[in-house]
Amino acid sequence: MIAPEYKRICGIHMQEQGEIGAVWMAHDKETDRIHLYDACVFKNEVLAVIAEGLNARGRWIPIAWTNDDKDLADQLLKRGCTTLYEPAQEVTEMTSRDIDERMRSKRFKVEPRLGEWLEEFKAFYKEGSQVPKGFPLMTATRIAVADLRKAKRQASKSKSQKNYPQVAMI
């Protein structure tokens, strides 16, 4: 279960073929553990459906992207998604090594029900040390980890905040 105090971030990446990979993760700062709790690939979907799919998981969750995905990020912003203002800068081989190190030290947990992500992960690491193309979920994961410092915590309702409007009775 993802605790409310964990910071969250989404990473997106669009492949040349038009597939868009998206992953959602939560960061437990206390244990420095990342929980990858959701992932999906949008294949030949219209932008309205993609934006709705991203927002359905939490409109407040910031969406990380790279310079290659600037047009996509701009279009998603126009459709109400919370894209980060700046692209992720440090998506390099070091990011892949950080993920690998976290997995080996049990500080990167993946929800077992994410079969598509797990299959892509196995295929990705069979390709070798080069960062191969054609892996939208792995690239989205690397983008989210690279911008992990920009993850946000969901704003909680204050105790004085009421679920009904305050109106005067006359």
C-alpha positions, -999 to 999 in steps of 0.1 A, spaced: 0 0 0 12 35 -8 12 57 23 -2 92 19 31 108 30 50 92 1 59 116 -27 47 105 -62 57 111 -98 47 99 -132 71 94 -161 61 94 -198 79 86 -230 66 85 -266 82 61 -290 88 69 -327 60 45 -336 36 66 -315 33 43 -284 33 62 -252 46 45 -220 37 58 -186 47 47 -151 36 59 -117 59 56 -87 59 66 -50 91 75 -31 94 67 6 121 92 17 124 75 51 137 42 36 147 57 3 126 31 -14 108 35 -47 74 18 -53 65 14 -89 27 8 -85 12 14 -120 22 14 -156 5 14 -190 13 17 -227 -11 38 -249 -10 23 -284 -24 45 -311 -47 64 -287 -60 99 -291 -46 126 -268 -78 131 -250 -79 94 -239 -42 96 -229 -48 127 -208 -78 112 -191 -58 80 -183 -30 101 -168 -54 123 -148 -74 94 -135 -45 82 -115 -42 115 -97 -43 149 -114 -19 163 -87 9 138 -96 36 156 -116 45 141 -150 82 140 -159 92 141 -196 123 147 -217 131 172 -245 121 145 -270 86 146 -256 82 184 -253 53 185 -279 35 157 -260 40 174 -226 26 207 -240 -5 190 -254 -10 172 -221 -7 204 -202 -34 220 -224 -56 190 -215 -53 196 -177 -24 172 -169 2 184 -143 34 182 -165 66 195 -150 78 228 -164 113 216 -172 123 184 -190 143 157 -171 180 165 -178 199 135 -164 184 105 -182 216 86 -188 232 52 -183 237 63 -146 199 64 -142 197 27 -153 225 18 -129 207 36 -101 176 16 -108 196 -16 -110 214 -8 -77 180 0 -60 165 -33 -73 195 -53 -60 193 -36 -26 155 -40 -24 149 -3 -26 130 -5 -59 98 -24 -56 75 -33 -85 39 -42 -80 37 -79 -90 5 -74 -111 24 -52 -136 31 -81 -160 37 -58 -190 63 -38 -171 80 -69 -158 82 -85 -193 96 -54 -208 121 -52 -180 134 -87 -187 137 -80 -224 153 -46 -218 182 -61 -198 187 -90 -222 197 -63 -248 229 -55 -230 245 -24 -216 234 -2 -245 201 16 -240 179 0 -267 149 16 -284 114 1 -284 110 0 -246 85 28 -237 79 16 -201 117 13 -193 124 48 -207 94 62 -188 108 46 -156 142 61 -162 127 95 -167 107 93 -135 137 82 -115 158 109 -130 133 135 -119 124 119 -85 135 150 -66 104 168 -82 79 142 -69 51 157 -48 30 147 -19 -7 148 -21 -21 179 -3 -41 168 27 -73 184 38 -68 205 69 -89 196 100 -108 229 97 -117 223 61 -153 212 58 -169 191 31 -198 216 28 -200 253 20 -203 278 49 -234 299 44 -253 322 66 -288 312 78 -313 340 77 
